[in-house]
């Protein structure tokens, strides 16, 4: 695995900010980048973009990245079946 030893990876059991993110990858090395992912499932491909935007908004509103320091990529990801739609934002904390 490419991340082996470089990140602490948490699922939705680690409270961060005002709730629980689906996936948090906290960097162990100063020069790496943190990652926060929120996943949504939609039934219609027409909802791809809105569900991804909703997931990204949820990360920001609930401050899932609150405890992370340094550059962090926030991913709002929606799935319709196996097809993903991804929106991202980079923040520096």
PDB file of N, CA, C and O in Angstrom, chain B, residues numbered from 101:
ATOM      1  N   UNK B 101       0.841  -1.180   0.000  1.00  0.00           N
ATOM      2  CA  UNK B 101       0.000   0.000   0.000  1.00  0.00           C
ATOM      3  C   UNK B 101       0.889   1.247   0.000  1.00  0.00           C
ATOM      4  O   UNK B 101       1.866   1.309   0.746  1.00  0.00           O
ATOM      5  N   UNK B 102       0.565   2.206  -0.805  1.00  0.00           N
ATOM      6  CA  UNK B 102       1.374   3.417  -0.961  1.00  0.00           C
ATOM      7  C   UNK B 102       1.400   4.288   0.295  1.00  0.00           C
ATOM      8  O   UNK B 102       2.338   5.062   0.483  1.00  0.00           O
ATOM      9  N   UNK B 103       0.401   4.177   1.148  1.00  0.00           N
ATOM     10  CA  UNK B 103       0.308   5.027   2.328  1.00  0.00           C
ATOM     11  C   UNK B 103       0.950   4.399   3.561  1.00  0.00           C
ATOM     12  O   UNK B 103       1.022   5.034   4.614  1.00  0.00           O
ATOM     13  N   UNK B 104       1.404   3.194   3.442  1.00  0.00           N
ATOM     14  CA  UNK B 104       1.892   2.429   4.588  1.00  0.00           C
ATOM     15  C   UNK B 104       2.932   3.219   5.385  1.00  0.00           C
ATOM     16  O   UNK B 104       3.993   3.571   4.870  1.00  0.00           O
ATOM     17  N   UNK B 105       2.608   3.487   6.639  1.00  0.00           N
ATOM     18  CA  UNK B 105       3.516   4.176   7.538  1.00  0.00           C
ATOM     19  C   UNK B 105       3.552   5.682   7.386  1.00  0.00           C
ATOM     20  O   UNK B 105       4.177   6.359   8.203  1.00  0.00           O
ATOM     21  N   UNK B 106       2.905   6.233   6.369  1.00  0.00           N
ATOM     22  CA  UNK B 106       2.954   7.670   6.136  1.00  0.00           C
ATOM     23  C   UNK B 106       1.758   8.422   6.717  1.00  0.00           C
ATOM     24  O   UNK B 106       1.823   9.636   6.914  1.00  0.00           O
ATOM     25  N   UNK B 107       0.673   7.708   6.990  1.00  0.00           N
ATOM     26  CA  UNK B 107      -0.549   8.345   7.477  1.00  0.00           C
ATOM     27  C   UNK B 107      -1.164   7.544   8.620  1.00  0.00           C
ATOM     28  O   UNK B 107      -0.998   6.328   8.712  1.00  0.00           O
ATOM     29  N   UNK B 108      -1.867   8.248   9.473  1.00  0.00           N
ATOM     30  CA  UNK B 108      -2.783   7.627  10.416  1.00  0.00           C
ATOM     31  C   UNK B 108      -4.143   7.719   9.738  1.00  0.00           C
ATOM     32  O   UNK B 108      -4.613   8.815   9.433  1.00  0.00           O
ATOM     33  N   UNK B 109      -4.770   6.588   9.504  1.00  0.00           N
ATOM     34  CA  UNK B 109      -6.026   6.566   8.760  1.00  0.00           C
ATOM     35  C   UNK B 109      -7.158   6.194   9.706  1.00  0.00           C
ATOM     36  O   UNK B 109      -7.104   5.185  10.410  1.00  0.00           O
ATOM     37  N   UNK B 110      -8.201   7.051   9.703  1.00  0.00           N
ATOM     38  CA  UNK B 110      -9.344   6.867  10.593  1.00  0.00           C
ATOM     39  C   UNK B 110     -10.621   6.777   9.775  1.00  0.00           C
ATOM     40  O   UNK B 110     -10.767   7.457   8.759  1.00  0.00           O
ATOM     41  N   UNK B 111     -11.538   5.941  10.219  1.00  0.00           N
ATOM     42  CA  UNK B 111     -12.862   5.870   9.622  1.00  0.00           C
ATOM     43  C   UNK B 111     -13.807   6.748  10.402  1.00  0.00           C
ATOM     44  O   UNK B 111     -13.371   7.671  11.089  1.00  0.00           O
ATOM     45  N   UNK B 112     -15.085   6.479  10.309  1.00  0.00           N
ATOM     46  CA  UNK B 112     -16.082   7.345  10.929  1.00  0.00           C
ATOM     47  C   UNK B 112     -16.192   7.188  12.444  1.00  0.00           C
ATOM     48  O   UNK B 112     -17.167   7.652  13.035  1.00  0.00           O
ATOM     49  N   UNK B 113     -15.231   6.553  13.073  1.00  0.00           N
ATOM     50  CA  UNK B 113     -15.287   6.382  14.529  1.00  0.00           C
ATOM     51  C   UNK B 113     -14.478   7.437  15.274  1.00  0.00           C
ATOM     52  O   UNK B 113     -14.532   7.506  16.502  1.00  0.00           O
ATOM     53  N   UNK B 114     -13.730   8.259  14.542  1.00  0.00           N
ATOM     54  CA  UNK B 114     -12.942   9.307  15.166  1.00  0.00           C
ATOM     55  C   UNK B 114     -13.691  10.629  15.027  1.00  0.00           C
ATOM     56  O   UNK B 114     -13.865  11.145  13.923  1.00  0.00           O
ATOM     57  N   UNK B 115     -14.127  11.163  16.157  1.00  0.00           N
ATOM     58  CA  UNK B 115     -14.827  12.440  16.126  1.00  0.00           C
ATOM     59  C   UNK B 115     -13.823  13.552  15.851  1.00  0.00           C
ATOM     60  O   UNK B 115     -12.741  13.592  16.438  1.00  0.00           O
ATOM     61  N   UNK B 116     -14.196  14.443  14.960  1.00  0.00           N
ATOM     62  CA  UNK B 116     -13.340  15.561  14.611  1.00  0.00           C
ATOM     63  C   UNK B 116     -14.231  16.759  14.329  1.00  0.00           C
ATOM     64  O   UNK B 116     -15.172  16.660  13.542  1.00  0.00           O
ATOM     65  N   UNK B 117     -13.946  17.885  14.960  1.00  0.00           N
ATOM     66  CA  UNK B 117     -14.807  19.049  14.780  1.00  0.00           C
ATOM     67  C   UNK B 117     -16.164  18.780  15.396  1.00  0.00           C
ATOM     68  O   UNK B 117     -16.255  18.438  16.575  1.00  0.00           O
ATOM     69  N   UNK B 118     -17.224  18.933  14.607  1.00  0.00           N
ATOM     70  CA  UNK B 118     -18.589  18.795  15.113  1.00  0.00           C
ATOM     71  C   UNK B 118     -19.251  17.499  14.664  1.00  0.00           C
ATOM     72  O   UNK B 118     -20.478  17.428  14.590  1.00  0.00           O
ATOM     73  N   UNK B 119     -18.465  16.479  14.366  1.00  0.00           N
ATOM     74  CA  UNK B 119     -19.056  15.222  13.924  1.00  0.00           C
ATOM     75  C   UNK B 119     -18.001  14.204  13.542  1.00  0.00           C
ATOM     76  O   UNK B 119     -16.893  14.200  14.079  1.00  0.00           O
ATOM     77  N   UNK B 120     -18.367  13.337  12.600  1.00  0.00           N
ATOM     78  CA  UNK B 120     -17.520  12.228  12.190  1.00  0.00           C
ATOM     79  C   UNK B 120     -17.353  12.234  10.675  1.00  0.00           C
ATOM     80  O   UNK B 120     -18.330  12.080   9.943  1.00  0.00           O
ATOM     81  N   UNK B 121     -16.137  12.409  10.207  1.00  0.00           N
ATOM     82  CA  UNK B 121     -15.863  12.315   8.770  1.00  0.00           C
ATOM     83  C   UNK B 121     -15.824  10.847   8.377  1.00  0.00           C
ATOM     84  O   UNK B 121     -15.549   9.985   9.212  1.00  0.00           O
ATOM     85  N   UNK B 122     -16.097  10.561   7.116  1.00  0.00           N
ATOM     86  CA  UNK B 122     -16.033   9.175   6.651  1.00  0.00           C
ATOM     87  C   UNK B 122     -14.599   8.652   6.674  1.00  0.00           C
ATOM     88  O   UNK B 122     -14.351   7.541   7.144  1.00  0.00           O
ATOM     89  N   UNK B 123     -13.657   9.443   6.171  1.00  0.00           N
ATOM     90  CA  UNK B 123     -12.250   9.025   6.150  1.00  0.00           C
ATOM     91  C   UNK B 123     -11.359  10.233   6.431  1.00  0.00           C
ATOM     92  O   UNK B 123     -11.518  11.287   5.815  1.00  0.00           O
ATOM     93  N   UNK B 124     -10.430  10.076   7.359  1.00  0.00           N
ATOM     94  CA  UNK B 124      -9.420  11.095   7.633  1.00  0.00           C
ATOM     95  C   UNK B 124      -8.058  10.425   7.531  1.00  0.00           C
ATOM     96  O   UNK B 124      -7.811   9.391   8.152  1.00  0.00           O
ATOM     97  N   UNK B 125      -7.178  11.031   6.737  1.00  0.00           N
ATOM     98  CA  UNK B 125      -5.808  10.555   6.620  1.00  0.00           C
ATOM     99  C   UNK B 125      -4.910  11.659   7.174  1.00  0.00           C
ATOM    100  O   UNK B 125      -4.683  12.676   6.518  1.00  0.00           O
ATOM    101  N   UNK B 126      -4.412  11.452   8.364  1.00  0.00           N
ATOM    102  CA  UNK B 126      -3.569  12.442   9.022  1.00  0.00           C
ATOM    103  C   UNK B 126      -2.106  12.139   8.728  1.00  0.00           C
ATOM    104  O   UNK B 126      -1.628  11.031   8.972  1.00  0.00           O
ATOM    105  N   UNK B 127      -1.404  13.137   8.202  1.00  0.00           N
ATOM    106  CA  UNK B 127      -0.006  12.937   7.830  1.00  0.00           C
ATOM    107  C   UNK B 127       0.862  12.718   9.060  1.00  0.00           C
ATOM    108  O   UNK B 127       0.596  13.266  10.130  1.00  0.00           O
ATOM    109  N   UNK B 128       1.897  11.914   8.895  1.00  0.00           N
ATOM    110  CA  UNK B 128       2.885  11.696   9.951  1.00  0.00           C
ATOM    111  C   UNK B 128       4.142  12.525   9.709  1.00  0.00           C
ATOM    112  O   UNK B 128       4.879  12.836  10.644  1.00  0.00           O
ATOM    113  N   UNK B 129       4.381  12.879   8.449  1.00  0.00           N
ATOM    114  CA  UNK B 129       5.583  13.642   8.100  1.00  0.00           C
ATOM    115  C   UNK B 129       5.185  15.069   7.739  1.00  0.00           C
ATOM    116  O   UNK B 129       4.147  15.293   7.116  1.00  0.00           O
ATOM    117  N   UNK B 130       6.014  16.028   8.133  1.00  0.00           N
ATOM    118  CA  UNK B 130       5.696  17.446   7.955  1.00  0.00           C
ATOM    119  C   UNK B 130       5.420  17.832   6.510  1.00  0.00           C
ATOM    120  O   UNK B 130       4.591  18.708   6.267  1.00  0.00           O
ATOM    121  N   UNK B 131       6.083  17.210   5.546  1.00  0.00           N
ATOM    122  CA  UNK B 131       5.951  17.626   4.156  1.00  0.00           C
ATOM    123  C   UNK B 131       4.803  16.946   3.410  1.00  0.00           C
ATOM    124  O   UNK B 131       4.546  17.280   2.254  1.00  0.00           O
ATOM    125  N   UNK B 132       4.111  16.002   4.045  1.00  0.00           N
ATOM    126  CA  UNK B 132       2.968  15.344   3.410  1.00  0.00           C
ATOM    127  C   UNK B 132       1.712  16.210   3.530  1.00  0.00           C
ATOM    128  O   UNK B 132       1.740  17.271   4.155  1.00  0.00           O
ATOM    129  N   UNK B 133       0.632  15.761   2.940  1.00  0.00           N
ATOM    130  CA  UNK B 133      -0.637  16.492   2.931  1.00  0.00           C
ATOM    131  C   UNK B 133      -1.707  15.651   3.617  1.00  0.00           C
ATOM    132  O   UNK B 133      -1.828  14.457   3.342  1.00  0.00           O
ATOM    133  N   UNK B 134      -2.487  16.267   4.510  1.00  0.00           N
ATOM    134  CA  UNK B 134      -3.626  15.603   5.140  1.00  0.00           C
ATOM    135  C   UNK B 134      -4.753  15.456   4.113  1.00  0.00           C
ATOM    136  O   UNK B 134      -4.828  16.207   3.142  1.00  0.00           O
ATOM    137  N   UNK B 135      -5.627  14.470   4.350  1.00  0.00           N
ATOM    138  CA  UNK B 135      -6.763  14.249   3.460  1.00  0.00           C
ATOM    139  C   UNK B 135      -8.007  13.978   4.314  1.00  0.00           C
ATOM    140  O   UNK B 135      -7.963  13.202   5.269  1.00  0.00           O
ATOM    141  N   UNK B 136      -9.116  14.635   3.952  1.00  0.00           N
ATOM    142  CA  UNK B 136     -10.415  14.372   4.584  1.00  0.00           C
ATOM    143  C   UNK B 136     -11.404  14.059   3.467  1.00  0.00           C
ATOM    144  O   UNK B 136     -11.505  14.807   2.495  1.00  0.00           O
ATOM    145  N   UNK B 137     -12.139  12.944   3.610  1.00  0.00           N
ATOM    146  CA  UNK B 137     -13.106  12.538   2.587  1.00  0.00           C
ATOM    147  C   UNK B 137     -14.483  12.332   3.199  1.00  0.00           C
ATOM    148  O   UNK B 137     -14.631  11.715   4.253  1.00  0.00           O
ATOM    149  N   UNK B 138     -15.477  12.860   2.517  1.00  0.00           N
ATOM    150  CA  UNK B 138     -16.870  12.620   2.874  1.00  0.00           C
ATOM    151  C   UNK B 138     -17.526  11.989   1.649  1.00  0.00           C
ATOM    152  O   UNK B 138     -17.418  12.514   0.541  1.00  0.00           O
ATOM    153  N   UNK B 139     -18.203  10.869   1.852  1.00  0.00           N
ATOM    154  CA  UNK B 139     -18.785  10.091   0.762  1.00  0.00           C
ATOM    155  C   UNK B 139     -20.311  10.162   0.795  1.00  0.00           C
ATOM    156  O   UNK B 139     -20.925  10.100   1.860  1.00  0.00           O
ATOM    157  N   UNK B 140     -20.898  10.292  -0.368  1.00  0.00           N
ATOM    158  CA  UNK B 140     -22.359  10.292  -0.511  1.00  0.00           C
ATOM    159  C   UNK B 140     -22.737   9.317  -1.615  1.00  0.00           C
ATOM    160  O   UNK B 140     -21.975   9.094  -2.556  1.00  0.00           O
ATOM    161  N   UNK B 141     -23.919   8.746  -1.485  1.00  0.00           N
ATOM    162  CA  UNK B 141     -24.448   7.852  -2.516  1.00  0.00           C
ATOM    163  C   UNK B 141     -25.686   8.507  -3.108  1.00  0.00           C
ATOM    164  O   UNK B 141     -26.553   8.985  -2.377  1.00  0.00           O
ATOM    165  N   UNK B 142     -25.767   8.528  -4.430  1.00  0.00           N
ATOM    166  CA  UNK B 142     -26.956   9.093  -5.067  1.00  0.00           C
ATOM    167  C   UNK B 142     -27.570   8.059  -5.999  1.00  0.00           C
ATOM    168  O   UNK B 142     -26.889   7.158  -6.488  1.00  0.00           O
ATOM    169  N   UNK B 143     -28.853   8.204  -6.231  1.00  0.00           N
ATOM    170  CA  UNK B 143     -29.575   7.239  -7.052  1.00  0.00           C
ATOM    171  C   UNK B 143     -29.649   7.660  -8.512  1.00  0.00           C
ATOM    172  O   UNK B 143     -29.950   6.848  -9.387  1.00  0.00           O
ATOM    173  N   UNK B 144     -29.376   8.924  -8.769  1.00  0.00           N
ATOM    174  CA  UNK B 144     -29.504   9.462 -10.122  1.00  0.00           C
ATOM    175  C   UNK B 144     -28.235  10.222 -10.497  1.00  0.00           C
ATOM    176  O   UNK B 144     -27.743  11.033  -9.713  1.00  0.00           O
ATOM    177  N   UNK B 145     -27.706   9.964 -11.688  1.00  0.00           N
ATOM    178  CA  UNK B 145     -26.486  10.644 -12.140  1.00  0.00           C
ATOM    179  C   UNK B 145     -26.648  12.156 -12.173  1.00  0.00           C
ATOM    180  O   UNK B 145     -25.654  12.878 -12.094  1.00  0.00           O
ATOM    181  N   UNK B 146     -27.864  12.648 -12.286  1.00  0.00           N
ATOM    182  CA  UNK B 146     -28.111  14.084 -12.300  1.00  0.00           C
ATOM    183  C   UNK B 146     -27.798  14.727 -10.948  1.00  0.00           C
ATOM    184  O   UNK B 146     -27.647  15.945 -10.862  1.00  0.00           O
ATOM    185  N   UNK B 147     -27.701  13.917  -9.899  1.00  0.00           N
ATOM    186  CA  UNK B 147     -27.411  14.429  -8.558  1.00  0.00           C
ATOM    187  C   UNK B 147     -25.922  14.390  -8.220  1.00  0.00           C
ATOM    188  O   UNK B 147     -25.520  14.811  -7.135  1.00  0.00           O
ATOM    189  N   UNK B 148     -25.105  13.886  -9.143  1.00  0.00           N
ATOM    190  CA  UNK B 148     -23.665  13.764  -8.892  1.00  0.00           C
ATOM    191  C   UNK B 148     -23.059  15.031  -8.315  1.00  0.00           C
ATOM    192  O   UNK B 148     -22.509  15.022  -7.214  1.00  0.00           O
ATOM    193  N   UNK B 149     -23.162  16.114  -9.062  1.00  0.00           N
ATOM    194  CA  UNK B 149     -22.490  17.349  -8.666  1.00  0.00           C
ATOM    195  C   UNK B 149     -23.059  17.910  -7.366  1.00  0.00           C
ATOM    196  O   UNK B 149     -22.300  18.355  -6.504  1.00  0.00           O
ATOM    197  N   UNK B 150     -24.363  17.895  -7.215  1.00  0.00           N
ATOM    198  CA  UNK B 150     -24.962  18.457  -6.000  1.00  0.00           C
ATOM    199  C   UNK B 150     -24.612  17.630  -4.766  1.00  0.00           C
ATOM    200  O   UNK B 150     -24.405  18.194  -3.692  1.00  0.00           O
ATOM    201  N   UNK B 151     -24.544  16.321  -4.895  1.00  0.00           N
ATOM    202  CA  UNK B 151     -24.192  15.473  -3.751  1.00  0.00           C
ATOM    203  C   UNK B 151     -22.720  15.631  -3.371  1.00  0.00           C
ATOM    204  O   UNK B 151     -22.378  15.619  -2.188  1.00  0.00           O
ATOM    205  N   UNK B 152     -21.855  15.777  -4.367  1.00  0.00           N
ATOM    206  CA  UNK B 152     -20.438  16.025  -4.087  1.00  0.00           C
ATOM    207  C   UNK B 152     -20.260  17.370  -3.399  1.00  0.00           C
ATOM    208  O   UNK B 152     -19.489  17.493  -2.447  1.00  0.00           O
ATOM    209  N   UNK B 153     -20.977  18.375  -3.886  1.00  0.00           N
ATOM    210  CA  UNK B 153     -20.917  19.707  -3.269  1.00  0.00           C
ATOM    211  C   UNK B 153     -21.445  19.661  -1.842  1.00  0.00           C
ATOM    212  O   UNK B 153     -20.900  20.318  -0.955  1.00  0.00           O
ATOM    213  N   UNK B 154     -22.495  18.896  -1.619  1.00  0.00           N
ATOM    214  CA  UNK B 154     -23.053  18.739  -0.272  1.00  0.00           C
ATOM    215  C   UNK B 154     -22.030  18.074   0.656  1.00  0.00           C
ATOM    216  O   UNK B 154     -21.886  18.480   1.810  1.00  0.00           O
ATOM    217  N   UNK B 155     -21.332  17.074   0.168  1.00  0.00           N
ATOM    218  CA  UNK B 155     -20.317  16.384   0.974  1.00  0.00           C
ATOM    219  C   UNK B 155     -19.176  17.335   1.331  1.00  0.00           C
ATOM    220  O   UNK B 155     -18.712  17.337   2.471  1.00  0.00           O
ATOM    221  N   UNK B 156     -18.726  18.129   0.388  1.00  0.00           N
ATOM    222  CA  UNK B 156     -17.658  19.094   0.639  1.00  0.00           C
ATOM    223  C   UNK B 156     -18.104  20.160   1.628  1.00  0.00           C
ATOM    224  O   UNK B 156     -17.347  20.548   2.518  1.00  0.00           O
ATOM    225  N   UNK B 157     -19.323  20.627   1.469  1.00  0.00           N
ATOM    226  CA  UNK B 157     -19.900  21.611   2.387  1.00  0.00           C
ATOM    227  C   UNK B 157     -20.002  21.047   3.808  1.00  0.00           C
ATOM    228  O   UNK B 157     -19.750  21.758   4.781  1.00  0.00           O
ATOM    229  N   UNK B 158     -20.372  19.776   3.921  1.00  0.00           N
ATOM    230  CA  UNK B 158     -20.482  19.121   5.223  1.00  0.00           C
ATOM    231  C   UNK B 158     -19.128  19.089   5.939  1.00  0.00           C
ATOM    232  O   UNK B 158     -19.053  19.330   7.144  1.00  0.00           O
ATOM    233  N   UNK B 159     -18.071  18.794   5.202  1.00  0.00           N
ATOM    234  CA  UNK B 159     -16.726  18.783   5.795  1.00  0.00           C
ATOM    235  C   UNK B 159     -16.410  20.149   6.387  1.00  0.00           C
ATOM    236  O   UNK B 159     -15.915  20.249   7.510  1.00  0.00           O
ATOM    237  N   UNK B 160     -16.700  21.202   5.625  1.00  0.00           N
ATOM    238  CA  UNK B 160     -16.379  22.553   6.069  1.00  0.00           C
ATOM    239  C   UNK B 160     -17.265  23.012   7.221  1.00  0.00           C
ATOM    240  O   UNK B 160     -16.773  23.575   8.199  1.00  0.00           O
ATOM    241  N   UNK B 161     -18.556  22.775   7.111  1.00  0.00           N
ATOM    242  CA  UNK B 161     -19.484  23.222   8.156  1.00  0.00           C
ATOM    243  C   UNK B 161     -19.268  22.503   9.477  1.00  0.00           C
ATOM    244  O   UNK B 161     -19.372  23.106  10.545  1.00  0.00           O
ATOM    245  N   UNK B 162     -18.968  21.220   9.402  1.00  0.00           N
ATOM    246  CA  UNK B 162     -18.777  20.440  10.629  1.00  0.00           C
ATOM    247  C   UNK B 162     -17.314  20.398  11.063  1.00  0.00           C
ATOM    248  O   UNK B 162     -16.966  19.749  12.049  1.00  0.00           O
ATOM    249  N   UNK B 163     -16.466  21.096  10.314  1.00  0.00           N
ATOM    250  CA  UNK B 163     -15.050  21.262  10.659  1.00  0.00           C
ATOM    251  C   UNK B 163     -14.335  19.929  10.912  1.00  0.00           C
ATOM    252  O   UNK B 163     -13.620  19.778  11.903  1.00  0.00           O
ATOM    253  N   UNK B 164     -14.534  18.974  10.015  1.00  0.00           N
ATOM    254  CA  UNK B 164     -13.888  17.673  10.161  1.00  0.00           C
ATOM    255  C   UNK B 164     -12.364  17.775  10.110  1.00  0.00           C
ATOM    256  O   UNK B 164     -11.664  16.883  10.590  1.00  0.00           O
ATOM    257  N   UNK B 165     -11.861  18.839   9.542  1.00  0.00           N
ATOM    258  CA  UNK B 165     -10.423  19.050   9.409  1.00  0.00           C
ATOM    259  C   UNK B 165      -9.848  19.878  10.555  1.00  0.00           C
ATOM    260  O   UNK B 165      -8.683  20.273  10.505  1.00  0.00           O
ATOM    261  N   UNK B 166     -10.634  20.141  11.568  1.00  0.00           N
ATOM    262  CA  UNK B 166     -10.293  21.042  12.674  1.00  0.00           C
ATOM    263  C   UNK B 166      -8.958  20.709  13.351  1.00  0.00           C
ATOM    264  O   UNK B 166      -8.176  21.621  13.619  1.00  0.00           O
ATOM    265  N   UNK B 167      -8.681  19.460  13.630  1.00  0.00           N
ATOM    266  CA  UNK B 167      -7.474  19.064  14.375  1.00  0.00           C
ATOM    267  C   UNK B 167      -6.244  18.856  13.497  1.00  0.00           C
ATOM    268  O   UNK B 167      -5.159  18.593  14.016  1.00  0.00           O
ATOM    269  N   UNK B 168      -6.387  18.967  12.204  1.00  0.00           N
ATOM    270  CA  UNK B 168      -5.271  18.725  11.303  1.00  0.00           C
ATOM    271  C   UNK B 168      -4.465  20.007  11.107  1.00  0.00           C
ATOM    272  O   UNK B 168      -5.034  21.097  11.042  1.00  0.00           O
ATOM    273  N   UNK B 169      -3.162  19.879  11.013  1.00  0.00           N
ATOM    274  CA  UNK B 169      -2.285  21.035  10.813  1.00  0.00           C
ATOM    275  C   UNK B 169      -1.565  20.910   9.484  1.00  0.00           C
ATOM    276  O   UNK B 169      -1.146  19.820   9.093  1.00  0.00           O
ATOM    277  N   UNK B 170      -1.422  22.038   8.789  1.00  0.00           N
ATOM    278  CA  UNK B 170      -0.731  22.045   7.508  1.00  0.00           C
ATOM    279  C   UNK B 170      -1.704  21.942   6.348  1.00  0.00           C
ATOM    280  O   UNK B 170      -2.916  22.062   6.522  1.00  0.00           O
ATOM    281  N   UNK B 171      -1.158  21.719   5.170  1.00  0.00           N
ATOM    282  CA  UNK B 171      -1.973  21.628   3.955  1.00  0.00           C
ATOM    283  C   UNK B 171      -2.861  20.394   4.023  1.00  0.00           C
ATOM    284  O   UNK B 171      -2.410  19.300   4.360  1.00  0.00           O
ATOM    285  N   UNK B 172      -4.136  20.596   3.693  1.00  0.00           N
ATOM    286  CA  UNK B 172      -5.137  19.528   3.768  1.00  0.00           C
ATOM    287  C   UNK B 172      -6.022  19.576   2.529  1.00  0.00           C
ATOM    288  O   UNK B 172      -6.483  20.646   2.129  1.00  0.00           O
ATOM    289  N   UNK B 173      -6.258  18.419   1.924  1.00  0.00           N
ATOM    290  CA  UNK B 173      -7.176  18.330   0.791  1.00  0.00           C
ATOM    291  C   UNK B 173      -8.497  17.777   1.300  1.00  0.00           C
ATOM    292  O   UNK B 173      -8.537  16.729   1.945  1.00  0.00           O
ATOM    293  N   UNK B 174      -9.575  18.490   1.006  1.00  0.00           N
ATOM    294  CA  UNK B 174     -10.927  18.061   1.368  1.00  0.00           C
ATOM    295  C   UNK B 174     -11.581  17.499   0.108  1.00  0.00           C
ATOM    296  O   UNK B 174     -11.585  18.152  -0.936  1.00  0.00           O
ATOM    297  N   UNK B 175     -12.134  16.287   0.206  1.00  0.00           N
ATOM    298  CA  UNK B 175     -12.781  15.650  -0.932  1.00  0.00           C
ATOM    299  C   UNK B 175     -14.245  15.388  -0.611  1.00  0.00           C
ATOM    300  O   UNK B 175     -14.566  14.736   0.383  1.00  0.00           O
ATOM    301  N   UNK B 176     -15.126  15.896  -1.455  1.00  0.00           N
ATOM    302  CA  UNK B 176     -16.538  15.534  -1.429  1.00  0.00           C
ATOM    303  C   UNK B 176     -16.764  14.579  -2.580  1.00  0.00           C
ATOM    304  O   UNK B 176     -16.593  14.954  -3.740  1.00  0.00           O
ATOM    305  N   UNK B 177     -17.145  13.356  -2.277  1.00  0.00           N
ATOM    306  CA  UNK B 177     -17.247  12.314  -3.296  1.00  0.00           C
ATOM    307  C   UNK B 177     -18.662  11.736  -3.293  1.00  0.00           C
ATOM    308  O   UNK B 177     -19.179  11.338  -2.249  1.00  0.00           O
ATOM    309  N   UNK B 178     -19.275  11.697  -4.466  1.00  0.00           N
ATOM    310  CA  UNK B 178     -20.584  11.046  -4.584  1.00  0.00           C
ATOM    311  C   UNK B 178     -20.459   9.878  -5.567  1.00  0.00           C
ATOM    312  O   UNK B 178     -19.663   9.906  -6.506  1.00  0.00           O
ATOM    313  N   UNK B 179     -21.262   8.868  -5.317  1.00  0.00           N
ATOM    314  CA  UNK B 179     -21.274   7.669  -6.164  1.00  0.00           C
ATOM    315  C   UNK B 179     -22.691   7.410  -6.654  1.00  0.00           C
ATOM    316  O   UNK B 179     -23.662   7.537  -5.909  1.00  0.00           O
ATOM    317  N   UNK B 180     -22.780   7.046  -7.918  1.00  0.00           N
ATOM    318  CA  UNK B 180     -24.023   6.523  -8.472  1.00  0.00           C
ATOM    319  C   UNK B 180     -23.639   5.164  -9.037  1.00  0.00           C
ATOM    320  O   UNK B 180     -23.042   5.072 -10.109  1.00  0.00           O
ATOM    321  N   UNK B 181     -23.984   4.121  -8.314  1.00  0.00           N
ATOM    322  CA  UNK B 181     -23.479   2.800  -8.659  1.00  0.00           C
ATOM    323  C   UNK B 181     -21.984   2.790  -8.400  1.00  0.00           C
ATOM    324  O   UNK B 181     -21.550   3.083  -7.286  1.00  0.00           O
ATOM    325  N   UNK B 182     -21.193   2.460  -9.402  1.00  0.00           N
ATOM    326  CA  UNK B 182     -19.730   2.453  -9.258  1.00  0.00           C
ATOM    327  C   UNK B 182     -19.091   3.722  -9.798  1.00  0.00           C
ATOM    328  O   UNK B 182     -17.875   3.891  -9.699  1.00  0.00           O
ATOM    329  N   UNK B 183     -19.884   4.608 -10.363  1.00  0.00           N
ATOM    330  CA  UNK B 183     -19.377   5.824 -10.994  1.00  0.00           C
ATOM    331  C   UNK B 183     -19.214   6.939  -9.953  1.00  0.00           C
ATOM    332  O   UNK B 183     -20.186   7.298  -9.287  1.00  0.00           O
ATOM    333  N   UNK B 184     -17.992   7.499  -9.800  1.00  0.00           N
ATOM    334  CA  UNK B 184     -17.782   8.559  -8.814  1.00  0.00           C
ATOM    335  C   UNK B 184     -17.804   9.961  -9.439  1.00  0.00           C
ATOM    336  O   UNK B 184     -17.535  10.137 -10.627  1.00  0.00           O
ATOM    337  N   UNK B 185     -18.126  10.931  -8.615  1.00  0.00           N
ATOM    338  CA  UNK B 185     -17.954  12.345  -8.960  1.00  0.00           C
ATOM    339  C   UNK B 185     -17.238  12.980  -7.776  1.00  0.00           C
ATOM    340  O   UNK B 185     -17.673  12.833  -6.634  1.00  0.00           O
ATOM    341  N   UNK B 186     -16.151  13.680  -8.042  1.00  0.00           N
ATOM    342  CA  UNK B 186     -15.297  14.169  -6.960  1.00  0.00           C
ATOM    343  C   UNK B 186     -15.093  15.675  -7.070  1.00  0.00           C
ATOM    344  O   UNK B 186     -14.751  16.193  -8.133  1.00  0.00           O
ATOM    345  N   UNK B 187     -15.309  16.370  -5.952  1.00  0.00           N
ATOM    346  CA  UNK B 187     -14.969  17.778  -5.829  1.00  0.00           C
ATOM    347  C   UNK B 187     -13.929  17.884  -4.728  1.00  0.00           C
ATOM    348  O   UNK B 187     -13.966  17.130  -3.755  1.00  0.00           O
ATOM    349  N   UNK B 188     -12.999  18.822  -4.883  1.00  0.00           N
ATOM    350  CA  UNK B 188     -11.967  18.957  -3.856  1.00  0.00           C
ATOM    351  C   UNK B 188     -11.657  20.417  -3.586  1.00  0.00           C
ATOM    352  O   UNK B 188     -11.965  21.309  -4.377  1.00  0.00           O
ATOM    353  N   UNK B 189     -11.042  20.621  -2.448  1.00  0.00           N
ATOM    354  CA  UNK B 189     -10.626  21.953  -2.031  1.00  0.00           C
ATOM    355  C   UNK B 189      -9.380  21.785  -1.175  1.00  0.00           C
ATOM    356  O   UNK B 189      -9.302  20.871  -0.354  1.00  0.00           O
ATOM    357  N   UNK B 190      -8.407  22.666  -1.367  1.00  0.00           N
ATOM    358  CA  UNK B 190      -7.190  22.628  -0.568  1.00  0.00           C
ATOM    359  C   UNK B 190      -7.245  23.760   0.446  1.00  0.00           C
ATOM    360  O   UNK B 190      -7.521  24.908   0.099  1.00  0.00           O
ATOM    361  N   UNK B 191      -6.976  23.420   1.707  1.00  0.00           N
ATOM    362  CA  UNK B 191      -6.932  24.424   2.768  1.00  0.00           C
ATOM    363  C   UNK B 191      -5.579  24.307   3.470  1.00  0.00           C
ATOM    364  O   UNK B 191      -4.977  23.233   3.491  1.00  0.00           O
ATOM    365  N   UNK B 192      -5.115  25.390   4.031  1.00  0.00           N
ATOM    366  CA  UNK B 192      -3.867  25.418   4.771  1.00  0.00           C
ATOM    367  C   UNK B 192      -4.167  25.840   6.192  1.00  0.00           C
ATOM    368  O   UNK B 192      -4.587  26.973   6.427  1.00  0.00           O
ATOM    369  N   UNK B 193      -3.960  24.958   7.127  1.00  0.00           N
ATOM    370  CA  UNK B 193      -4.290  25.242   8.537  1.00  0.00           C
ATOM    371  C   UNK B 193      -3.057  25.382   9.377  1.00  0.00           C
ATOM    372  O   UNK B 193      -3.153  25.620  10.581  1.00  0.00           O
TER     373      UNK B 193
END
